[in-house]
Amino acid sequence: MKRFKILRNILLATIASSSLLNIAHAEDALEMELTANKVIKNADGKVSYAPVSTAPAGTVIQYKANYTNTINKDINDLAVILPIPANMVFNGEAMPASAQASIDGKNYADMPLMRKVDGKMVKIPYSEYRTLRWNIKLLPAKKSAAVALNTIVE
């Protein structure tokens, strides 16, 4: 059974997300906490979460980033980015659903991503998604905002 080191992915996602924040405010005003949790669905369809550090292939893992404005001033127009870690595949679930996606980490568009194949527009498979971005218009002073994406361990 293949196991994957979730902790390493948390570190990589933290580094990538922190380096891509609104540079004017990132160092002094914003704290980010990133967690990885196994997504557990019971027979009734209710979802719960459990901390995880390793997981077998096929496990759904939610990466959740909580951004806190630590100063007494609002932050406007904040773009936060979470990468899809290596050995993980995005499953199409992002919270909030307003996330945009990228297959190259540079160009973002609303989901689902599309491309032209043989003259027809087709959906790009989630397995090709590399990063998600959320635009937070306003993060009030001393408040927090959370974003999350679900992945599947390959």
Backbone bond lengths (Angstrom), bond angles and torsions (degrees), N, CA, C in turn:
res aa  C-N    CA-C-N  psi(-1)  N-CA   C-N-CA  omega(-1)  CA-C   N-CA-C  phi
1 M - - - 1.438 - - 1.524 108.26 -
2 K 1.308 116.17 124.63 1.458 121.29 -178.41 1.528 109.86 -75.88
3 R 1.304 116.83 130.30 1.466 122.05 176.90 1.520 108.27 -115.09
4 F 1.284 115.41 146.82 1.451 119.99 -177.42 1.510 109.78 -124.75
5 K 1.294 117.47 138.52 1.461 122.53 -178.58 1.526 110.15 -80.56
6 I 1.314 115.96 101.10 1.452 122.14 -179.04 1.526 110.59 -68.68
7 L 1.318 118.03 -37.26 1.455 121.63 -177.19 1.522 111.39 -58.16
8 R 1.332 117.55 -40.75 1.459 121.46 178.22 1.519 110.00 -61.12
9 N 1.338 116.70 -41.54 1.459 120.59 179.11 1.526 111.35 -64.85
10 I 1.338 116.69 -36.73 1.457 119.46 178.15 1.517 109.51 -61.46
11 L 1.314 116.73 -45.64 1.455 121.02 179.94 1.523 110.73 -60.98
12 L 1.320 117.84 -46.71 1.462 121.03 -179.92 1.515 111.31 -63.01
13 A 1.327 117.87 -42.24 1.458 121.30 179.34 1.518 110.78 -65.70
14 T 1.320 116.82 -38.47 1.456 120.67 178.81 1.527 110.39 -63.13
15 I 1.308 116.64 -45.98 1.461 120.71 -179.77 1.522 110.22 -62.15
16 A 1.316 117.31 -47.27 1.462 120.64 -178.28 1.516 111.31 -64.94
17 S 1.319 117.17 -45.15 1.455 120.44 -178.53 1.518 110.80 -64.56
18 S 1.305 117.38 -45.30 1.463 121.17 -178.21 1.525 111.28 -63.28
19 S 1.310 117.48 -36.44 1.457 119.69 -177.16 1.514 112.56 -77.15
20 L 1.321 117.69 -14.56 1.456 120.53 -176.56 1.523 113.41 -106.53
21 L 1.314 117.74 8.09 1.456 121.00 179.54 1.516 111.06 -72.81
22 N 1.319 115.33 166.81 1.450 122.06 174.22 1.526 107.77 -53.68
23 I 1.301 117.34 105.51 1.467 123.13 -169.99 1.529 112.22 -58.53
24 A 1.305 118.87 -32.84 1.457 121.06 -177.07 1.521 112.48 -62.87
25 H 1.328 117.55 -27.53 1.453 120.63 -175.12 1.522 113.85 -117.23
26 A 1.294 118.33 -12.54 1.460 121.32 -167.40 1.526 114.25 -58.59
27 E 1.313 117.71 -46.62 1.460 119.17 -173.24 1.517 113.48 -74.23
28 D 1.318 117.95 -41.16 1.454 121.15 -172.89 1.514 114.35 -93.70
29 A 1.315 118.49 -27.97 1.454 120.28 -166.57 1.521 115.38 -114.32
30 L 1.297 118.69 -13.74 1.452 120.09 -169.10 1.521 111.87 -126.22
31 E 1.321 114.78 129.82 1.465 120.82 172.65 1.517 107.50 -113.40
32 M 1.328 116.14 144.11 1.455 120.51 178.75 1.518 109.34 -128.46
33 E 1.330 115.13 132.56 1.465 121.53 174.36 1.523 107.02 -119.07
34 L 1.321 116.36 124.35 1.458 121.75 -179.20 1.520 109.67 -112.87
35 T 1.328 115.60 131.39 1.460 120.79 177.91 1.521 109.68 -126.33
36 A 1.335 114.79 155.01 1.461 121.88 174.47 1.521 107.05 -123.43
37 N 1.324 116.09 126.71 1.457 121.34 -179.60 1.512 110.84 -133.83
38 K 1.310 115.17 141.29 1.462 121.44 173.51 1.521 107.60 -71.90
39 V 1.333 116.56 133.99 1.458 122.32 178.32 1.524 107.49 -91.47
40 I 1.330 115.66 122.78 1.468 121.49 -177.12 1.524 108.44 -119.08
41 K 1.332 116.26 120.74 1.466 121.08 176.61 1.520 108.17 -108.19
42 N 1.345 115.93 125.84 1.467 118.77 178.84 1.524 110.16 -88.34
43 A 1.328 116.74 179.13 1.463 122.46 -176.14 1.525 112.42 -60.74
44 D 1.330 117.16 -28.34 1.463 121.46 179.97 1.525 112.70 -82.79
45 G 1.328 117.21 -1.75 1.443 121.26 -179.14 1.523 114.19 87.53
46 K 1.327 116.89 0.60 1.460 120.04 178.06 1.528 109.37 -74.46
47 V 1.323 115.23 143.95 1.459 121.32 -177.49 1.519 109.67 -108.31
48 S 1.329 114.79 136.07 1.463 120.84 172.25 1.525 107.28 -132.03
49 Y 1.329 114.85 169.03 1.453 120.29 -175.84 1.523 109.45 -131.25
50 A 1.336 116.39 144.10 1.460 121.60 178.27 1.522 108.74 -135.21
51 P 1.333 117.43 134.24 1.466 120.02 177.40 1.527 110.61 -54.90
52 V 1.325 116.14 145.90 1.459 120.59 -176.85 1.527 109.39 -144.94
53 S 1.332 115.88 142.79 1.461 119.92 174.07 1.525 111.11 -119.90
54 T 1.325 117.66 -25.51 1.463 122.19 171.81 1.523 107.42 -138.41
55 A 1.322 116.10 155.33 1.460 119.68 -178.94 1.522 109.80 -156.56
56 P 1.333 116.96 146.12 1.466 120.05 177.47 1.529 110.78 -75.89
57 A 1.320 115.96 162.51 1.458 121.89 176.85 1.524 109.39 -54.58
58 G 1.330 115.71 141.95 1.453 121.73 178.98 1.518 114.14 93.05
59 T 1.324 117.62 -10.73 1.460 121.24 179.66 1.523 110.28 -73.32
60 V 1.333 116.44 137.23 1.456 120.72 176.05 1.528 107.96 -89.42
61 I 1.322 115.43 125.64 1.458 122.84 -179.33 1.525 108.21 -119.89
62 Q 1.334 115.61 131.50 1.457 120.12 174.80 1.522 109.23 -102.01
63 Y 1.329 115.50 125.73 1.462 122.02 171.85 1.524 106.24 -98.00
64 K 1.318 116.08 122.63 1.458 121.34 -178.63 1.514 109.15 -124.29
65 A 1.331 115.46 127.45 1.458 121.66 178.18 1.518 108.77 -113.09
66 N 1.315 115.53 125.79 1.458 121.54 177.83 1.533 107.38 -108.92
67 Y 1.327 116.05 117.89 1.462 122.40 -178.60 1.522 108.57 -103.52
68 T 1.339 116.58 126.88 1.459 121.97 -179.53 1.519 110.06 -118.35
69 N 1.321 115.02 127.32 1.454 122.00 174.49 1.531 106.67 -80.17
70 T 1.316 117.92 113.46 1.461 122.08 -173.03 1.528 113.90 -93.71
71 I 1.314 117.85 -0.75 1.465 120.02 -177.55 1.533 110.84 -108.73
72 N 1.315 115.90 173.98 1.467 121.90 -179.05 1.524 111.91 -93.36
73 K 1.311 116.03 32.97 1.461 121.72 -179.96 1.526 108.24 -139.65
74 D 1.322 116.25 140.47 1.462 120.65 177.77 1.527 110.23 -65.32
75 I 1.334 115.24 149.51 1.466 121.39 172.10 1.524 106.37 -110.58
76 N 1.331 115.68 126.54 1.461 121.50 -179.06 1.518 110.65 -107.52
77 D 1.340 114.68 149.33 1.462 121.75 172.77 1.520 113.27 52.44
78 L 1.302 115.40 57.81 1.461 122.25 -179.82 1.531 109.14 -95.89
79 A 1.318 116.87 126.86 1.464 121.95 175.55 1.527 107.52 -105.99
80 V 1.329 116.44 122.46 1.463 120.20 177.27 1.523 108.68 -116.17
81 I 1.315 114.92 140.75 1.462 121.30 -173.59 1.523 109.23 -127.66
82 L 1.323 115.34 133.61 1.463 120.98 172.15 1.519 108.27 -120.73
83 P 1.322 117.19 127.47 1.462 119.89 175.71 1.522 110.49 -79.48
84 I 1.312 116.30 154.46 1.462 121.26 169.88 1.530 104.40 -84.99
85 P 1.333 117.99 116.15 1.465 119.86 -175.56 1.532 113.09 -62.03
86 A 1.324 115.46 155.86 1.468 121.56 175.76 1.521 108.97 -57.88
87 N 1.292 117.08 148.73 1.469 124.92 -179.55 1.525 112.82 65.96
88 M 1.332 116.74 17.72 1.455 122.44 177.15 1.527 107.64 -128.44
89 V 1.329 115.96 151.37 1.459 121.41 177.00 1.521 107.76 -125.19
90 F 1.324 117.00 128.76 1.450 122.01 175.78 1.526 108.11 -61.44
91 N 1.344 117.09 137.28 1.464 119.27 -178.43 1.524 113.10 -102.71
92 G 1.327 118.02 5.59 1.456 121.45 177.43 1.521 114.35 96.69
93 E 1.331 117.55 -3.99 1.459 120.58 -178.90 1.524 110.44 -102.44
94 A 1.343 115.09 119.30 1.459 122.16 178.18 1.522 108.50 -134.13
95 M 1.322 115.66 142.74 1.445 121.47 178.50 1.526 109.00 -129.17
96 P 1.325 119.34 125.61 1.452 126.48 -8.15 1.527 111.27 -67.44
97 A 1.320 113.76 161.41 1.468 120.37 -174.86 1.527 112.58 -69.47
98 S 1.309 118.10 -6.73 1.467 122.27 -178.81 1.529 112.98 -74.57
99 A 1.320 117.76 2.98 1.472 121.11 -179.03 1.519 111.00 -59.14
100 Q 1.325 113.96 146.55 1.449 121.20 170.38 1.520 107.22 -106.51
101 A 1.320 116.88 156.34 1.463 120.90 -176.67 1.521 110.81 -122.80
102 S 1.343 114.14 161.80 1.454 120.96 178.39 1.525 109.14 -143.71
103 I 1.322 115.78 144.96 1.463 120.08 174.16 1.524 110.98 -100.46
104 D 1.347 116.20 -9.16 1.469 119.63 -179.26 1.537 113.80 -124.89
105 G 1.330 117.13 -0.45 1.457 120.65 -179.59 1.519 114.19 76.27
106 K 1.328 117.48 4.54 1.465 121.55 -178.45 1.524 112.19 -122.20
107 N 1.311 116.52 -44.81 1.459 122.08 -176.62 1.520 109.42 -104.36
108 Y 1.335 116.42 124.70 1.463 121.80 -176.83 1.517 110.46 -117.23
109 A 1.336 114.96 147.98 1.459 121.32 177.11 1.525 108.49 -150.99
110 D 1.332 114.89 162.28 1.457 119.68 176.81 1.526 109.48 -62.62
111 M 1.330 114.87 151.03 1.464 120.40 178.82 1.523 109.20 -89.05
112 P 1.307 118.05 149.17 1.459 126.74 0.01 1.525 111.33 -77.42
113 L 1.328 115.17 145.75 1.458 120.05 175.74 1.521 108.98 -70.32
114 M 1.329 115.20 143.91 1.469 120.65 -177.41 1.527 109.59 -127.14
115 R 1.341 114.91 155.18 1.464 121.44 172.78 1.525 107.78 -145.86
116 K 1.307 114.26 159.73 1.462 120.17 179.15 1.523 108.92 -91.72
117 V 1.336 116.00 125.91 1.458 122.73 176.87 1.531 107.03 -130.70
118 D 1.315 116.42 121.69 1.468 121.80 -178.82 1.525 111.73 50.59
119 G 1.329 115.62 42.18 1.451 120.83 176.05 1.527 114.82 80.23
120 K 1.316 118.12 0.28 1.473 121.40 -179.54 1.513 109.72 -117.53
121 M 1.325 116.22 145.81 1.458 121.33 175.51 1.525 108.43 -83.28
122 V 1.347 115.46 125.47 1.467 121.28 179.84 1.528 109.11 -129.17
123 K 1.321 116.13 154.36 1.463 121.29 178.49 1.524 109.79 -71.65
124 I 1.326 115.13 138.49 1.459 121.12 173.90 1.530 107.20 -79.59
125 P 1.326 118.94 131.54 1.468 120.71 179.94 1.525 111.77 -60.18
126 Y 1.338 116.50 143.08 1.468 121.47 178.09 1.527 111.56 -56.15
127 S 1.318 117.01 -27.80 1.467 120.24 -179.00 1.532 112.13 -62.83
128 E 1.330 117.90 -16.73 1.463 121.51 179.14 1.527 112.83 -94.23
129 Y 1.334 117.76 -9.67 1.464 120.73 179.53 1.528 108.52 -68.34
130 R 1.338 117.35 135.53 1.470 121.64 -178.85 1.520 113.07 -113.08
131 T 1.337 118.11 -33.82 1.456 121.46 179.70 1.521 110.55 -145.83
132 L 1.346 114.81 155.42 1.461 121.24 171.75 1.520 107.82 -121.02
133 R 1.336 115.10 149.25 1.463 121.16 -179.80 1.522 109.12 -133.21
134 W 1.323 114.55 137.90 1.456 121.39 174.20 1.513 107.70 -119.58
135 N 1.318 116.78 138.20 1.454 122.11 175.61 1.523 107.58 -102.79
136 I 1.314 115.93 114.31 1.455 121.82 178.83 1.520 106.36 -100.01
137 K 1.330 115.94 108.70 1.466 120.95 -175.86 1.520 111.87 -64.92
138 L 1.354 117.08 -39.00 1.455 120.84 -178.08 1.520 109.59 -146.50
139 L 1.324 115.83 124.82 1.457 122.21 171.36 1.530 105.66 -117.03
140 P 1.348 116.16 100.38 1.463 119.77 -175.53 1.530 112.47 -61.15
141 A 1.323 114.81 158.48 1.460 121.92 178.01 1.515 110.53 -53.84
142 K 1.341 115.53 133.43 1.472 123.61 175.56 1.534 113.64 62.43
143 K 1.331 118.29 19.69 1.469 122.46 178.64 1.529 109.62 -112.86
144 S 1.332 115.03 168.99 1.463 121.55 -178.62 1.524 111.23 -125.52
145 A 1.318 114.81 157.37 1.462 122.75 173.01 1.525 107.16 -138.20
146 A 1.321 116.16 140.75 1.464 120.83 -179.30 1.519 110.23 -118.67
147 V 1.326 115.03 143.64 1.459 122.56 172.47 1.525 107.29 -131.12
148 A 1.321 116.37 153.48 1.464 119.49 -178.73 1.518 110.08 -151.57
149 L 1.320 114.37 153.78 1.459 121.38 172.45 1.519 108.69 -140.10
150 N 1.317 114.84 147.33 1.467 120.38 178.80 1.516 109.45 -104.49
151 T 1.331 114.35 139.28 1.460 121.67 179.77 1.517 109.57 -130.69
152 I 1.306 115.72 165.31 1.462 122.37 175.88 1.529 107.95 -120.72
153 V 1.326 116.68 131.06 1.462 121.15 178.40 1.528 108.01 -68.44
154 E 1.335 116.06 128.27 1.483 120.26 177.60 1.506 110.88 -78.66
